[in-house]
Amino acid sequence: MKPLKPVLIALIVLSASPALAELYQWKDSEGVVHITDRPENIPERYTGQVRVIEESVPLLARDEGEMVQRGEPRDGRGDELYGDHPLEWWRQTFMKRSEERSSLESGIAAKRQLIEVYEGGRRFGQIYASGEVETYARYKKELPDDQERLSKLIDEIGELRRKAAIAGVPRDIRGE
C-alpha cells in the first residue's frame, strides 16, 4: 500500500485544474511528498518544512512523462511560470497594487487639500455650513488611517517586487 499512496496523491493533485484553497506541501523523512489543504494534518515534526501554495493557480501537468520546469513554456498550454505564478498573474497583481496606491495617494492629497483650505478659511474668519464642517471632521479622522493603509500597501508592493525579482519576473512588469 505504501507505493500506491504517493501515486494517489499525485493523481489527485494533477487531476485538479485549479487549486481553490491554500495547499500545504512537505517531504517526509523517507522522501515522500505530502500535500494537504488542512494544516492540522501536518505532523508537528514537519511544520518547519511546509511549503504553502496560496493562489488559485493551475498546477503543473506532466509533459511527455517529465514535469515541466518553471519558467519554461508549457507548449501552448498557457503562460510560462515565474515562481508559482504565470507572468500574467504578476502583471495583473502589480497593475492592481499600482492602481490601489495611485487611488489612495490621490484620495489622501484631496483630503489634505480640503483640510488645508478649511483650516486656512477658519483662520480668516470663514464660516462654513454644517455639511462642510462634517466633511472636514470626517476627513481629519480618516486621514491617519488612509496614511497607514498607504504605508502598508507600499511595504506590500516592495515585498511583491522582492519576490518577483527572485522569481525572475521582468523589470518592466515589476515597475522598476
C-alpha positions as CSV (number, residue, x, y, z in Angstrom):
1,M,0.0,0.0,0.0
2,K,3.0,2.3,0.6
3,P,4.0,2.7,-3.1
4,L,0.3,3.4,-4.0
5,K,-0.1,6.4,-1.6
6,P,2.3,8.8,-3.5
7,V,0.7,7.8,-6.8
8,L,-2.8,8.5,-5.5
9,I,-1.7,11.9,-4.1
10,A,-0.1,12.8,-7.4
11,L,-3.2,11.7,-9.3
12,I,-5.4,13.8,-7.1
13,V,-3.1,16.9,-7.4
14,L,-2.6,16.6,-11.1
15,S,-6.2,15.9,-11.9
16,A,-7.4,19.1,-10.2
17,S,-7.4,22.0,-12.7
18,P,-7.1,25.0,-10.3
19,A,-6.2,24.8,-6.6
20,L,-9.0,26.6,-4.9
21,A,-7.6,26.9,-1.4
22,E,-4.2,27.0,0.3
23,L,-2.3,23.8,0.0
24,Y,0.4,22.7,2.3
25,Q,3.3,20.5,0.9
26,W,6.1,18.8,2.8
27,K,8.5,15.9,2.3
28,D,8.8,13.3,5.0
29,S,12.0,11.5,6.2
30,E,11.6,8.8,3.5
31,G,11.4,11.4,0.7
32,V,7.6,11.1,0.1
33,V,5.9,14.3,-0.8
34,H,2.7,15.0,1.1
35,I,0.1,17.6,0.2
36,T,-3.0,18.7,2.3
37,D,-5.4,21.5,2.5
38,R,-5.7,21.2,6.2
39,P,-2.8,22.5,8.4
40,E,-3.9,20.3,11.3
41,N,-3.0,17.2,9.1
42,I,0.7,18.2,9.1
43,P,2.8,16.2,11.5
44,E,4.4,18.5,14.0
45,R,8.0,17.5,13.2
46,Y,7.5,18.7,9.5
47,T,5.8,22.1,10.3
48,G,9.1,23.9,9.7
49,Q,9.5,22.3,6.2
50,V,6.0,23.1,4.9
51,R,5.6,25.0,1.6
52,V,2.4,26.9,1.3
53,I,0.8,27.1,-2.1
54,E,-1.5,30.2,-1.8
55,E,-3.1,31.2,-5.0
56,S,-5.7,29.7,-7.3
57,V,-3.2,28.7,-10.0
58,P,-3.4,25.8,-12.4
59,L,-1.0,23.1,-11.3
60,L,1.8,21.9,-13.5
61,A,1.0,18.9,-15.6
62,R,3.3,16.2,-17.0
63,D,4.7,16.8,-20.4
64,E,5.6,13.5,-22.1
65,G,6.5,11.9,-18.8
66,E,8.6,14.8,-17.5
67,M,7.5,17.5,-15.2
68,V,7.5,20.9,-16.9
69,Q,10.1,23.2,-15.4
70,R,9.0,26.6,-14.0
71,G,9.8,29.5,-16.3
72,E,9.7,27.3,-19.4
73,P,6.8,27.5,-21.9
74,R,4.3,24.7,-21.5
75,D,3.8,24.0,-25.2
76,G,0.9,26.4,-25.8
77,R,-0.9,25.4,-22.6
78,G,-0.7,28.9,-21.1
79,D,1.8,31.3,-19.8
80,E,5.3,30.4,-18.5
81,L,5.7,30.3,-14.8
82,Y,7.7,32.6,-12.7
83,G,7.9,31.2,-9.2
84,D,4.5,29.8,-8.5
85,H,2.6,32.1,-10.8
86,P,2.3,32.7,-14.6
87,L,3.6,36.0,-15.9
88,E,0.1,37.4,-16.5
89,W,-0.7,36.9,-12.8
90,W,2.3,39.0,-11.9
91,R,1.3,41.7,-14.4
92,Q,-2.2,41.8,-13.1
93,T,-1.1,41.9,-9.4
94,F,1.4,44.7,-10.0
95,M,-1.2,46.7,-12.0
96,K,-3.9,46.2,-9.3
97,R,-1.5,47.3,-6.5
98,S,-0.3,50.2,-8.5
99,E,-3.9,51.4,-9.1
100,E,-4.7,50.9,-5.4
101,R,-1.7,53.0,-4.5
102,S,-2.5,55.7,-7.0
103,S,-6.1,55.9,-5.9
104,L,-5.1,56.1,-2.2
105,E,-2.4,58.7,-2.8
106,S,-4.9,60.9,-4.8
107,G,-7.5,60.5,-2.1
108,I,-5.0,61.5,0.6
109,A,-3.9,64.5,-1.4
110,A,-7.6,65.6,-1.9
111,K,-8.3,65.2,1.8
112,R,-5.2,67.2,2.8
113,Q,-6.1,70.0,0.4
114,L,-9.6,70.3,1.8
115,I,-8.3,70.2,5.3
116,E,-5.8,73.0,4.5
117,V,-8.4,75.2,2.8
118,Y,-10.9,74.7,5.6
119,E,-8.3,75.5,8.3
120,G,-7.0,78.4,6.3
121,G,-10.5,79.8,5.9
122,R,-11.2,79.4,9.6
123,R,-8.1,81.5,10.4
124,F,-9.5,84.3,8.4
125,G,-13.0,84.1,9.9
126,Q,-14.7,82.0,7.2
127,I,-18.0,80.4,8.4
128,Y,-18.8,77.0,7.0
129,A,-22.1,75.2,6.6
130,S,-22.7,72.1,8.7
131,G,-22.1,69.7,5.8
132,E,-18.7,71.3,5.2
133,V,-17.8,71.0,8.9
134,E,-18.9,67.3,8.9
135,T,-16.8,66.6,5.8
136,Y,-13.8,68.3,7.4
137,A,-14.2,66.3,10.6
138,R,-14.6,63.1,8.7
139,Y,-11.5,63.7,6.5
140,K,-9.5,64.7,9.5
141,K,-10.4,61.5,11.2
142,E,-9.9,59.3,8.1
143,L,-6.5,60.7,7.1
144,P,-4.3,58.9,9.6
145,D,-6.0,55.5,8.7
146,D,-5.5,56.3,4.9
147,Q,-1.8,57.1,5.5
148,E,-1.4,53.9,7.5
149,R,-3.0,51.9,4.7
150,L,-0.8,53.6,2.1
151,S,2.3,52.7,4.2
152,K,1.3,49.1,4.4
153,L,0.5,49.0,0.7
154,I,3.9,50.4,-0.2
155,D,5.5,47.7,2.0
156,E,3.4,45.1,0.4
157,I,4.4,46.3,-3.1
158,G,8.1,46.2,-2.0
159,E,7.7,42.6,-0.8
160,L,5.9,41.7,-4.0
161,R,8.8,43.2,-6.0
162,R,11.3,41.3,-4.0
163,K,9.5,38.0,-4.6
164,A,9.1,38.8,-8.3
165,A,12.8,39.6,-8.6
166,I,13.6,36.2,-7.0
167,A,11.2,34.5,-9.4
168,G,12.8,36.2,-12.4
169,V,9.8,38.4,-13.4
170,P,11.0,41.0,-15.9
171,R,11.7,44.5,-14.6
172,D,9.1,46.3,-16.7
173,I,6.4,44.2,-15.1
174,R,7.8,44.8,-11.6
175,G,7.6,48.6,-12.3
176,E,11.4,49.1,-11.9
